[in-house]
Amino acid sequence: MQVYRGIDVGAAKPSPEEIRAAPHHLIDVADPSEAYDLARFLRDAAIAIDDIRRRGKIPLIVGGTGLYIKGMLEGIFDVSSRDASLRRALERRMSEEGAPALHRLLRHADPAAANRLSPNDSQRIARALEVFATTGRPLSAWHGDPGARRTPARPLRLVVLVRPRAVLNRRIADRVNAMLGAGWIEEVERLLRAGVADDAHCFKALGYRWIVRAVRGEISPSDLAEPIAQETRQFAKRQMTWFRALPGAVWLDLEVLGECQARRLMEEALFPGVEM
């Protein structure tokens, strides 16, 4: 979510000092009212990666969204299947009827996709319905078609940094409290005053829906920390599920190794044969 301008505190964007020390890409490249998706990320990332390599540098792809990493590793099907008005209509229905209602609709259009997706996965349910409506073919059929046009696959060296669950949970709680203290609520207030809809895609980032509810007066700001931390813990568990399915990843436990040794092993995994 660091792609969105104005989504700063809750996205833990790098500081100006960090950006000066190590240039970052795909920061603040999208308006908060836009829907930034995997296909656009892959296009933007390809441009950035090619530019970095032309300058003789090695790009590092850093983040925790398994779907996007998988998309870079394997590519995604590249067929014109976008319809902004249809997507808005699906999102309105989702808001009025709930994701499970559209999940039942998806069971008729694409049973395989419906079986794979949670009834509450509103974004991917809407995407599967959009693909079926615009192409006349289920998303699962496109994914299973070896002849379908795909975006380029990129070989990556993968390193997963982990910590024990108790340590991670404590760090998540500390992080949420730090973000709330750094002006997270005020950030959302500014975005809403600027005209960003309270159901905008950028507010699907972790914690933001709770902040929006607090701004609306539906929940006390003093009650925000725990539900946001719980949502983040659940996301962290899903991350591990994604990463375990990625082939060839090197796993490094920061608590067991210590940060210095973990850094050395990470550099050896990412840059074999290069003196650091």
N, C-alpha and C positions, 0 to 999 in steps of 0.2 A: 504493500500500500504506500510505500515511499514514493511511488510514481506521482502521487497526487499533490498538487500545490495546496498548501494550507493544512494538510494532514501531517502534522509535525510531531507533536508530543506523543500521541498514541502509537505512531509508527516508529518511534525511536530513531528518527533521522540522524545521520552523522552530523556532528558539529562542524562549523566552518574550519576549525583547527584540524579536525580529522580529515576533512576533504582536501585541505592544503597538503597534509602529510601523504595522503594516498588518494588520487583522483577517483571519484565515484561516478558512475553512469546511471542513467534512467532514474534520476532523482528530479522530482518536480517537472515531469514531462507531460502531465495530463491535468486538465481542469477537473476540479472536484465534482462537477456535474456530469462528467463523462463516465461511461462504463468501459473500463480498461480490462481486456480479457487476455486469455492465453495466446490467442493468435497474434494480437498486437504486440504482446511482450516478445514473442519469438521473432517477429520482424524487427522490432527495436533492438533486441539483444544481438541479433545477427549483424546489424549495422555497427553497433558498438564494438563487438568482438573483432570484426574485420578491421575496424579502424585501429584498435589497440595492437593487433598483430602487424599491421602495416608499419607501425612505429617501432617494431622490434620488441614489444613488451608481451608479457604473458597475462591474459585476462583471468581474473578470479570471479567465479559466479558464487555469490554468498547469499544465503537465505534459507528459509525453512519451509517453503511450500513444495511438497513432494510432487504435486501434479505438474508444476512448472518445470521442475528438474527432469521429470519423466518426459515431458514434452520436448525438452532440448535433446535428451538422449535418443529418443525414438522418432521424433517428429509427430505431427498430427495430420489428420486428413485435411487436404487443402482444396475444398470445394466451396463455391459461393453459396452460402447458406445463411446470410445475415438479412434480417428484415427488422429495422428499428421500430416500425409501428407495431408489428406483430409482437416483438419483445416487450414493448410498453404495455400492450393489451394483456399479455400473459402475466406481467408483473402486477398489473391492476387486479387481475383475477386472483393472483397469489395473495395479494394484500386483503382482498375481500373474503375469499373462501378458505384460505390457508393452503400451505404446500401439500398436505395429504390429499386434498381434493384433486389437484392437478396430477399428483402421483397416480391416482386411480385412473385418470384420463390417459396417462402415459402407459399404463398396463395394457390398454387396448392398442395404442399406436406402436409401442416398442416394448414388448414383455421382457426382453433380455435386459434392456437398460433399466426398466423399472425394478427388476430383481436385484440389480447391482447397486442402485441408488437408495439411500435412506429416504423415507417419506417426507423428511423435513429438510432435505437438501434442495432448497428452493432454486438456487442458481443453476444447478446442473439439470434439474427437472425441466426448467424453462428452456435451457439450451437444447435438450433432447427433443422437446416438443417443437421448438423453432426449426431444428434440422429436418424433422419429419414433415412439417408443414411446407417448408421451402423447397425441399428436394424430392418429396414423395417417397423417401426411403428412410428406414429407421437408422438412428445414429449407430446402433450396434452393428448394423449391416455394413456401414461405411468403415467402422473400426476393424471389422473382420475381413474386409476386401483387400487382398494383397495387391490388386491392380489399381486401387484408388490413389489419386495424386496426393502426395504428402509433402509437408515441409521437410527440409533437410534434417537428417539426424546428425548430431554432433557427438563425437566421442569425448567423454569427460573422465578425469580422474576424480574420484569421489572420496571425501573425508567427512565422517560424521563425528562431531564432538558431543560427548554425553557426560552427564553427571548422575549420581544416585538420585532416586526419586525424591527422597526427603530433602536433599540439598536443593534440587531443582524447584521443588514446591516453595521452599523458603525464599529462594531468589525471585521466583515469580511474585510472591506476596510483596517483597521489598520493591520490586520494579513497579508494580501497580501503584503502591503508595507514593513512590517517587514521582510517577507521571501525574497523579492527581495533585500532588504538591507543586508540580511544575506548570500548572495552568491548563490541564486537559479540558476541564469544563469550559473555561473561558475561550479556548480554541474552538470548541463546537458552537458556542454562542456566536462567535464572530462569523463562522461559516453559515449558520442559519440566517443571521442578519444580512449576509451578503446574497442570500437568495438560493443557497443550496438546499434542495428538498430534503426533508428528514428521512426519506427512504432512498436517498441517492446511494449508488453503488459504493462510494468511498466509505460510507457509514457501516458497511458490512465488515469492515476491519474489526479485529478483536477489541471488545470493550466499547466501541463507539455507540452501539444501539443502547447500551445502559446509560451512557452520558447523555444521549438525546432524550431518553426518558427522564433523566434528572432535570434537564433544561425545561422540559414540558411540565415539570412539577409532579410527575407520576411516581417518583421515588426520591427519597432524601439523599442529598450528596453524601451524607455520612454513612449511608448504606451501600455505597457503590463498590467498595474495595473487594468484598468477598465474592459477589457474583462475577465480577470481572476476573478475579484470580481463578475462580472455578472454571470459567470458560477457557481461560488460558491453559490451565492444567489439562483440560480435555483435548485442546488443540495439540498440546505437547505429546499426548498419548497417540493421537492420530498421526503426528509426524513420524513417530517411531515405526508405526505400521507401514507407512509409505517407504521409509528408508530401508527397512528390512527387506523389502521387495526389490531394491535396486541392486543389480549385480556388481560385484567387484568393489564395493565400498570398504574403506578402511575405517574401523571404529576405534576411537581414542577416548578413554575415560579420563577426564581432566582431574578428578579427585585422586585416582590411583596413580597416575603418572606425574601429576604436578604440571603446571602450565609451561615451564621451560622445556621439559622432556617432551610433552605433547606437541609443542611448537616445532621442536626438532624433527619428530617423527612425521608430523604433518608436512613439513617442508620436504622431507625425503620422499613421501608418497606423492606429493604434487609436482615436485621438480627433481625427478631422479637424475643423478649424474651432474647436477648443477651445484656449484659451491655457493653457499649462502653466507 
